[in-house]
């Protein structure tokens, strides 16, 4: 799907909202590789830094939380599905994501501090 700087694509469901962006676009292939790395990563993350990056694609979140890395997967995948553009890039923010009880905003972009 394509987005422009002036218009965001919005997807709603009962859990949260995803906003696609034309800013800070990451290479979709790098994000797909990052998703593959975190999908079954049961290791725990706590405190900062609040990002995980791979080859220029970063998942970041808005507040400190203690959670298993694999908990980032579902909303990052939803972002890719909703926001991957025809040029193969992706940038988005998912709102009201629960990371094992802590509610955060979660971003997928080319920068580690996108949801800081």
Secondary structure as GFF3:
##gff-version 3
##sequence-region A 1 116
A	DSSP	beta_strand	10	12	.	.	.	ID=ss1
A	DSSP	beta_strand	17	20	.	.	.	ID=ss2
A	DSSP	beta_strand	26	27	.	.	.	ID=ss3
A	DSSP	alpha_helix	28	38	.	.	.	ID=ss4
A	DSSP	beta_strand	44	46	.	.	.	ID=ss5
A	DSSP	beta_strand	51	54	.	.	.	ID=ss6
A	DSSP	beta_strand	57	61	.	.	.	ID=ss7
A	DSSP	beta_strand	66	68	.	.	.	ID=ss8
A	DSSP	three_ten_helix	69	72	.	.	.	ID=ss9
A	DSSP	alpha_helix	73	83	.	.	.	ID=ss10
A	DSSP	beta_strand	89	90	.	.	.	ID=ss11
A	DSSP	beta_strand	92	99	.	.	.	ID=ss12
A	DSSP	beta_strand	102	109	.	.	.	ID=ss13
###
